[in-house]
């Protein structure tokens, strides 16, 4: 549940002082949340089709979203206030 949200924080560099570079110019809040949401959906889809040995649980998507999207909203709000 915390994996996608923590990865979002790491990719966006929210754990440290903001730096303007190629990485942060590419990983804007919207781009980052779309990438991580797509990866979560892909992982659950692979589990559904039994591509690898795991347990499919549709509720996992809700669990991922319950932290990923609030982090995205907070990040977007903070970014818009700092402009």
Contact map, one row per residue, 1 for C-alpha under 8 A:
11111000000000000000000000000000000000000000000000000000000100110010000000000000000
11111100000000000000000000000000000000000000000000000000000000010010000000000000000
11111110000000000000000000000000000000000000000000000000000000010000000000000000000
11111111000000000000000000000000000100010000000000000000000000010011000000000000000
11111111100000000000000000000000000000000000000000000000000000010011001000000000000
01111111110000000000000000000000000000000000000000000000000000000000000000000000000
00111111111000000000000000000000000000000000000000000000000000000000000000000000000
00011111111100000000000000000001100100000000000000000000000000000001001000000000000
00001111111111100000000000000000000000000000000000000000000000000000001000000000000
00000111111111100000000000000000000000000000000000000000000000000000000000000000000
00000011111111000000000000100001000000000000000000000000000000000000000000000000000
00000001111111000000000100111001000000000000000000000000000000000000000000000000000
00000000111111111100000100000000000000000000000000000000000000000000000000000000000
00000000111111111100000000000000000000000000000000000000000000000000000000000000000
00000000110011111000000000000000000000000000000000000000000000000000000000000000000
00000000000011111100000000000000000000000000000000000000000000000000000000000000000
00000000000011111110000000000000000000000000000000000000000000000000000000000000000
00000000000011011111000000000000000000000000000000000000000000000000000000000000000
00000000000000001111100100000000000000000000000000000000000000000000000000000000000
00000000000000000111110110000000000000000000000000000000000000000000000000000000000
00000000000000000011111110000000000000000000000000000000000000000000000000000000000
00000000000000000001111111000000000000000000000000000000000000000000000000000000000
00000000000000000000111111100000000000000000000000000000000000000000000000000000000
00000000000110000011111111110000000000000000000000000000000000000000000000000000000
00000000000000000001111111110000000000000000000000000000000000000000000000000000000
00000000000000000000011111110010000000000000000000000000000000000000000000000000000
00000000001100000000001111111111000000000000000000000000000000000000000000000000000
00000000000100000000000111111111000000000000000000000000000000000000000000000000000
00000000000100000000000000111111100000000000000000000000000000000000000100110000000
00000000000000000000000000111111110000000000000000000000000000000000000100000000000
00000000000000000000000001111111111000000000000000000000000000000000000000000000000
00000001001100000000000000111111111100000000000000000000000000000000000000000000000
00000001000000000000000000001111111110000000000000000000000000000001100100000000000
00000000000000000000000000000111111111000000000000000000000000000000000000000000000
00000000000000000000000000000011111111100000000000000000000000000000000000000000000
00010001000000000000000000000001111111110000000000000000000000000000000000000000000
00000000000000000000000000000000111111111000000000000000000000001000000000000000000
00000000000000000000000000000000011111111100000000000000000000000000000000000000000
00000000000000000000000000000000001111111110000000000000000000000000000000000000000
00010000000000000000000000000000000111111111000000000000000010010000000000000000000
00000000000000000000000000000000000011111111100000000000000010000000000000000000000
00000000000000000000000000000000000001111111110000000000000000000000000000000000000
00000000000000000000000000000000000000111111111000000000000000000000000000000000000
00000000000000000000000000000000000000011111111100000001110110000000000000000000000
00000000000000000000000000000000000000001111111110000000000000000000000000000000000
00000000000000000000000000000000000000000111111111110000000000000000000000000000000
00000000000000000000000000000000000000000011111111111111000000000000000000000000000
00000000000000000000000000000000000000000001111111100011000000000000000000000000000
00000000000000000000000000000000000000000000111111100000000000000000000000000000000
00000000000000000000000000000000000000000000011111111100000000000000000000000000000
00000000000000000000000000000000000000000000011111111000000000000000000000000000000
00000000000000000000000000000000000000000000011001111100000000000000000000000000000
00000000000000000000000000000000000000000000001001111110000000000000000000000000000
00000000000000000000000000000000000000000000001001011111000000000000000000000000000
00000000000000000000000000000000000000000000001100001111100000000000000000000000000
00000000000000000000000000000000000000000001001100000111110000000000000000000000000
00000000000000000000000000000000000000000001000000000011111110000000000000000000000
00000000000000000000000000000000000000000001000000000001111111000000000000000000000
00000000000000000000000000000000000000000000000000000000111111100000000000000000000
10000000000000000000000000000000000000000001000000000000111111110000000000000000000
00000000000000000000000000000000000000011001000000000000111111111000000000000000000
00000000000000000000000000000000000000000000000000000000011111111100000000000000000
10000000000000000000000000000000000000000000000000000000001111111110000000000000000
11111000000000000000000000000000000000010000000000000000000111111111000000000000000
00000000000000000000000000000000000010000000000000000000000011111111100000000000000
00000000000000000000000000000000000000000000000000000000000001111111110000000000000
11011000000000000000000000000000000000000000000000000000000000111111111000000000000
00011001000000000000000000000000100000000000000000000000000000011111111100000000000
00000000000000000000000000000000100000000000000000000000000000001111111110000000000
00000000000000000000000000000000000000000000000000000000000000000111111111000000000
00001001100000000000000000000000000000000000000000000000000000000011111111100000000
00000000000000000000000000001100100000000000000000000000000000000001111111110000000
00000000000000000000000000000000000000000000000000000000000000000000111111111000000
00000000000000000000000000000000000000000000000000000000000000000000011111111100000
00000000000000000000000000001000000000000000000000000000000000000000001111111110000
00000000000000000000000000001000000000000000000000000000000000000000000111111111000
00000000000000000000000000000000000000000000000000000000000000000000000011111111100
00000000000000000000000000000000000000000000000000000000000000000000000001111111110
00000000000000000000000000000000000000000000000000000000000000000000000000111111111
00000000000000000000000000000000000000000000000000000000000000000000000000011111111
00000000000000000000000000000000000000000000000000000000000000000000000000001111111
00000000000000000000000000000000000000000000000000000000000000000000000000000111111
00000000000000000000000000000000000000000000000000000000000000000000000000000011111
